[in-house]
């Protein structure tokens, strides 16, 4: 057996010790240490990234969920910091919800993951302040996220477990502030629309941005939208959500 085959046999058992026999040349005591070490490390990273989600499960159900991720998901990144993104991808694309899972599982997992995503995002260094709102190109900064959810993900806890979506969506902006700390603020439909159009049209100037938004909310005049958009984006620029570029 080649070294590569030995590695494959070893890892196949580590990932699924209940179904794949341990390699014959590795003692049961040693393989048990590896089994616990690998799985506990993965579970620890997942638990630290999704603490609220974990709190909603019985311990055995949570461990079974992480074990399934550990067993069947082929991670595309070797970096520990990206394990949480891999877990989210597993939930979104491979996992089938069971009666033990909350109905808002995917939204809550995404909401929790965003905090880590924003905290480790490598930011561009060529942003600059906005001094001329009519001519400077506008950008949603790469350390900001414009989000909406159907469930009140920011309120979910062991004491609050909604069974149905809210009557209206919940909007949030998540960003890194001047002290490089992650901050969450509640938003509203108009702000979410404005930031969404901005994100899809990076480098757009304010008059063109207002024109694009106007096509989706024709009940407003251009003048109304222009004033409101500048006020909103100015507040977002003060927070570090919106900026121009050199």
N, C-alpha and C positions, 0 to 999 in steps of 0.2 A: 504493500500500500504506500503510495507516494505521500510526501509531507502535506501536499494540498488536500489529499483525500482524508488524511488524519485530521487536519483542521476542520474540514467539512463535517466529518463524523462527530467531532468534539462539539462544534457549535450547534449541530442539529439536536444533540442531546440537551445542551444548555438551554436552547430555546423551547424545547418541548420534552422535558424529562419523563413525562407520563407515557408518551407514545414512542419515543425513540430511546433505545437501549444505550446505556453508557458504553464508551469504548472499553474493550476488554483489558487493555493495558493501563487503564487509569483506575486507581482504587476508589471504592465507594466513598470513603471519607474525603478524599481529595476532590472528587467530582461534586460532592455535596457543598463543599466550600465555594467552589466556582458557581454552582447553581444559585446559591443564596447571594453571593457577591454581585453577580450580574443583574439578577432580577431586582434585588433591593436597591441597587443604584438607579435603575430605570424607574422603579416605583417612586423613589425619592424625588427624582427630577419632575415626574408627572404630578405628584402630590403637591410639590411646592408651587407649580405653575397653575394648578387648578384646585385650590383649597376649598372653595365653596362647593364645587361639583363633588369633590370627595366627601364632604361633610353630609351629603344627601344619601350616601350609601351605607349599608351595613358593611362591616370590614370584609367579610368573605366575598360579597358581591363586587366591591371595589377591587379587591385583589384579582378576582376572576376577570374583570374588565381589563386591567393592566396586563394580566397574563395573556389574554387574547391578543392585545396589541403587541406584546413582546414576542408572541409565537408566530403570528401571521403577517405582520406588517414589515415590508422591506424598506428600511429607512434609506433615504436618498442622501442624507448628510452624515458625516462622521463626527460632527461637533455636538457636544453635550448640550450647549445652549439651544440647539435647534431640536432637541427631543420633544419639547412641548409643541412645536410646529408640526412635527411628524405625528404626534398623538392626535392633534386636531385634524390633520389630513386623514388619518385612519378613521376617525369618527365620521367625517364628512363623506368619505368615498368608499369605505369598505365595511363599516360596521352597520349591522341591522339592529335597530332599537328593540329592546325586550320590555316586558311589563315592569321590570325593575328600574328602568331608566325614566327619568323625568321627561315630559314631553318637550321641554325647552332645552334639552341637553345640548344641542348644537349651538344655539344662540348663547347660552351661558358659557360654554367652553370657548367660543370665539371672544366673548367679552373679557374673559379672564386672560386669554392668551395675548390680547392686544397690549396689555400693560407691559409684558415682557418684550413684545415686538417693538414697541416704541422706545423702551428703555435702552435697547441694544442697537437700534438703527444707526447706521453710519450716516451722519448728516453731511450734505454738501456744504462747502465752506465759502461759497460765493454769493450768499444771500446778502441783501442790503435793505435798508429802511426805505419806506415809500414816502417821498416828499411831494410828488406830483401825481395825483390820483387820476388824471386824465390821460397821461402819456406813458407812464412806466408800466412795463409788463408785470403781471401779477402771477403768483404761484402759491399753491397750497404746499407748505413745507414738507419735506420728506419725513419729518419727525411728527407729523400730525395725521390723524385719521378721522374721517367724517363717517359716522356710523348710525345705523338705525336697526331697531329690533322690534319684533311684535310682542315680546314679553318684557315685563319690567325687570330686566336682568340685574339692574343695580340694586334691587331690593330683595332679591332671592336669598333665602337663608333656610336653616332648619325650621324656623318658625313661619316662614312665608314660602309656600310651594304652590304657585298658581297652576291650575289645571287647564286654563284656557288663555289664549292671547288677550292682550288688553284691547279695549275698544279702539284706541288710537296708537299708532307706532310711538316708540320712544327714541329720541334722537340724542346723540352724544358727539362731542368732539374730544378726542384724546390727543394730548400733545406733550412735548417736553418744554418746560418753562425755562426762564433765564438761568435758574440754578441747576439745570439739567435733571430736574425731578419730573416724573410723569404726573400729569394732572388730567382730571376728567371734569368736563362741564356739560350740563344739559343744554340741548339745543332746541330748535323748533323747525317746523316744516320749511319755512322760507329760507332760514339760514342753511339748512341741510341742502336744499335745492341750489342755492347760490354756490355753496362750496363744492357741490357735485359737478356743476357746470364748470367751475374754475378748475377742478381736478382733471376734467376731461379735455380742457382747453388750456393747458399750461402755457403761460406767457401772454395770455390775452390781456388787452387793455380794458379798463373799466367800461367805456362806452359800448364796446363790442360784447362784453360780458352781460351788460344790462339788456342789450338787444336779444341775446341768446336766451336769457331767463324770461324775457317778455313773451316769447313764443309759447312758453308753458303756463304762464299766468296772465292771459290777455285781459283779465278784469282790472288790471292796474295800468296806469299811464306810464309812459317812459320816464317822466319827471319824478313820479312817486317812487318807482323802482330805483332810479338813479340815486336819489337822496338816501333811501333806505339801505341800498347796497353799499354805498360809501360809508355810512355810519357803522354798519355791521362789519365790514371788512377792516375798518379802522380799529374797531375794538378787537378783532381777531389778530390784527398786526401787533397791537400792544401786548397780546398774550404770547406771541411767537408762533401763531398758527399760519399766518399769511405774510408773505414778504415779496420783494422784487429781487432781481439779480443784477449783478454788475455786468 
